[in-house]
Every structure is written in C-alpha cells, then in structure tokens.
Amino acid sequence: MRSSLGPIVGKINNKNIYANQLLRKNNAIWEGGRYTPSDGSDTQSGGTVKKLTQDAKSIVIYWSRSGSTELLASKIASITNSDILQITLKEPYPADYLKTRSRANFERENNIPPELNMELPKLDQYHTVFLGYQTWAMTLSQPMKAFLLKYGSKLSGKVIAPFETQGGFGRGDSIDIMERIVKQKGSSNNLFEPLLMVNGNMVDQADEKIEQWINTFEK
C-alpha cells in the first residue's frame, strides 16, 4: 500500500508505519540511506506511539526518522510481547534530509542533543529494555543520546538489548557511547546483549535474523 509518505509497511500500536528506505533495494539507489525523506515530520507524524500494559516483561524504546527503525521496533515488540515507547522531541527534525543532516551535525559537533518531549514510565516490571536507534555519522543518533542522558539512571538492573538500522557502514562507536552514558548516569548491574544490526532498506526481510537474535538471550 502506498501513500504520499511512501509505502505503508505495517502498524505499530495501530499507527501506520511508513518506510521510504524500503523502496531502495538496489544499493546504487539506496546509497546507504542518504537523501531518504522522512515519513513526515519525523516519525511523530500520526501520533506518538506508546503502549504500556501491566503484564509485559520487556519494553521497546526507539527513535526512528524514515520509518525503518520503527518497523524493526514493531517486529521485535510483536515477537516478544513487549510494551512500546517512542522517543519524541520538542522540536521534530525536518522532513528534508539535508536539513535534518545539518541540524544533527550541529548537535553532535557542539554536544547539544535535542530536547525530548516524553516521559519515561516506571520500569520496575521490565526485565529487558530494547533500545532502537540509528548510527548517524558513525556514532549514536542524537535523539537516543538525549534519551540516555536524561533517563540512563533509570536503567539499573535491566538487560539492555540494543538494535539499530544503518547504512552499510556498521555501528561505529554507538554501543561504546551507550554503555558509557548509562554508567556515567549511575546505572548499575546492567547486561548489554549483542547488537542487532539491520540495513535500513532490508528491515522488511529481516524476520529470521530478528528471531535468531532474540533466541540468543530470550528464554
């Protein structure tokens, strides 16, 4: 199914997921995700995603721009019966790729992560926290960095299972930064599971890879 935002590739808590990168299966067209328009005014268009229940033992917390990470988050949440929380910003990134890149570069180079527009629920009931993000410029995307800086202290005692979509250049120093911030914020007794990494244009074909990743630590 198509819309002006790109293909509708699924739903997450009854919200449509648009993922423009999935139109770029050919690597020459994909170009590592460069110039991919967002799925609106970042993924906050269509409403913020939040699903909180009393019984879930895990929660998927994610940041997505063009929709690929949101699709990956939806698949993980479905397989694991997890609650879901979307990271949202007070000032969303523009839909235009170059404008978003310019702003993200400024934030990274000046160490000024964006301001969040969300509240973290109590995490007492959760054993595992799935954290979804992208690598931007070979490092952790700024919204996930902002989340960890604000809420990293709340993750004590949790199994942290990171997942990311990327443009073919790998994880960079993203995991090192995640672990360092969580520790700096006073979180302790954490177990970081191995990273699940999926190319942004191949998330719709990653079900087997996701299942294998989850089976390495979900008993």
C-alpha positions in Angstrom: 0.0 0.0 0.0 1.3 3.5 -0.9 0.8 7.0 0.4 2.4 10.4 -0.2 4.8 9.5 2.6 5.9 6.2 1.0 4.8 2.6 1.4 2.7 1.6 4.4 4.7 -1.4 5.6 2.9 -2.3 8.8 1.5 -0.9 12.0 2.8 -0.2 15.5 0.1 0.1 18.2 -2.4 0.8 15.5 -0.3 3.6 13.9 0.7 3.2 10.2 4.4 2.6 9.6 5.9 4.3 6.5 9.4 3.3 5.5 10.8 5.1 2.5 14.1 3.2 2.5 12.4 0.0 1.6 11.8 1.5 -1.9 15.6 1.4 -2.4 16.5 -2.3 -2.6 19.2 -1.6 -5.2 22.3 -0.4 -3.4 23.1 2.1 -6.1 19.7 3.7 -5.5 19.8 3.3 -1.7 23.2 5.0 -1.3 23.3 3.9 2.4 20.1 5.7 3.1 21.3 9.1 2.0 18.6 11.6 0.8 15.8 9.4 2.1 12.9 11.6 3.1 11.4 11.2 6.5 8.0 9.6 6.9 6.5 13.0 7.7 7.8 15.5 10.2 10.0 12.6 11.6 8.1 9.7 12.9 6.0 11.8 15.3 3.5 12.4 12.4 0.4 10.4 13.0 0.7 10.5 16.8 3.2 9.3 19.4 3.5 5.6 19.9 3.0 4.4 23.5 1.8 1.0 24.6 2.0 0.3 28.4 0.5 -2.7 30.0 0.6 -4.3 33.4 1.9 -7.7 32.3 4.8 -7.1 29.8 8.2 -8.1 31.0 10.0 -6.1 28.3 9.7 -2.7 26.7 10.8 -1.5 23.3 12.0 2.1 23.4 13.0 3.5 20.0 13.9 6.5 17.9 13.1 6.5 14.1 13.2 9.0 11.3 12.4 7.5 8.0 10.4 4.6 9.4 12.9 1.6 9.1 13.8 1.6 12.8 10.1 1.9 13.7 9.3 -1.1 11.5 12.1 -3.0 13.2 10.8 -2.0 16.6 7.3 -3.2 15.7 8.6 -6.6 14.8 10.6 -7.0 18.0 7.6 -5.9 20.1 5.4 -8.4 18.3 7.7 -11.3 18.8 8.4 -10.6 22.4 5.0 -9.2 23.5 6.8 -6.1 24.7 5.4 -2.7 25.7 6.4 0.1 23.4 7.6 3.7 23.9 8.6 6.1 21.1 11.2 8.7 21.7 9.8 12.1 20.7 11.3 15.6 20.5 10.1 19.0 21.4 11.3 20.2 18.0 11.0 17.4 15.5 13.6 17.1 12.7 12.5 18.4 9.3 11.2 16.0 6.6 14.0 17.3 4.3 17.1 15.0 4.6 19.7 17.7 4.1 18.1 20.0 6.7 18.0 17.1 9.2 21.6 16.2 8.5 22.7 19.8 9.0 20.9 20.1 12.3 22.1 16.6 13.5 25.7 17.5 12.6 25.4 20.8 14.6 24.0 19.0 17.6 26.8 16.3 17.5 29.7 18.7 16.9 28.5 21.1 19.7 27.4 18.3 22.0 23.9 19.7 22.2 21.4 16.8 21.9 17.8 17.7 21.1 15.3 18.3 23.9 12.9 15.4 24.5 9.1 15.6 24.6 8.3 12.5 26.5 8.2 10.9 30.0 9.6 7.6 30.9 7.2 5.3 32.8 8.4 3.3 35.8 10.5 0.4 34.6 10.1 -1.8 37.7 8.1 -4.5 35.9 10.5 -4.9 33.0 13.4 -7.4 32.8 14.6 -6.3 29.4 14.7 -2.9 27.7 15.1 -3.0 23.9 16.7 0.3 22.7 16.3 1.1 19.0 18.2 3.8 17.1 20.4 4.5 14.0 24.0 5.3 13.5 24.4 8.8 12.2 28.0 9.8 11.1 29.3 6.5 12.5 28.0 7.3 16.0 24.9 7.2 18.1 22.0 9.2 16.7 21.4 12.3 18.8 17.8 11.5 20.0 18.9 8.2 21.5 21.9 10.0 23.1 19.4 12.6 24.6 17.3 9.8 25.9 20.2 8.1 27.7 21.5 11.4 29.1 18.1 12.1 30.6 17.0 8.6 31.6 20.1 6.4 31.8 20.0 6.4 35.6 16.6 4.6 35.4 18.1 1.5 33.7 19.8 -0.1 36.7 19.4 -3.8 36.9 18.0 -4.1 33.3 19.1 -6.3 30.5 19.7 -3.8 27.6 19.2 -5.2 24.1 20.2 -2.6 21.5 19.0 -2.7 17.9 19.8 -0.4 15.0 19.2 0.3 11.4 22.3 1.5 9.5 23.5 2.5 6.1 26.1 -0.2 5.5 29.0 1.4 7.5 28.4 -0.5 10.8 27.7 0.5 14.3 30.6 3.0 14.7 31.1 3.8 18.4 27.4 3.8 19.2 27.5 0.9 21.7 30.5 2.3 23.4 28.7 5.6 23.9 25.5 3.9 25.2 27.4 1.8 27.7 29.5 4.9 28.8 26.5 7.2 29.3 24.5 4.5 31.2 27.4 4.0 33.5 28.1 7.8 33.9 24.4 8.3 34.9 24.8 5.8 37.8 23.1 2.8 36.3 24.5 -0.5 37.6 24.1 -4.2 37.2 23.3 -4.0 33.5 23.8 -6.7 31.0 24.2 -5.5 27.4 23.1 -8.1 24.9 24.8 -8.2 21.4 23.6 -5.6 19.0 21.0 -6.4 16.3 22.1 -4.5 13.2 19.9 -4.4 10.0 20.4 -2.3 6.8 17.7 0.3 6.7 16.4 -0.9 3.3 16.1 -4.6 4.3 14.1 -4.5 7.5 11.1 -6.0 5.8 13.2 -9.1 5.1 14.8 -9.4 8.5 12.3 -11.6 10.4 14.6 -14.6 10.6 17.5 -12.5 11.7 15.4 -10.9 14.4 14.2 -14.3 15.6 17.7 -15.6 15.8 18.9 -12.6 17.7 16.1 -12.8 20.3 16.6 -16.5 20.7 20.2 -15.9 21.8 19.0 -14.3 25.1 15.3 -14.7 25.5 14.5 -17.9 27.4 
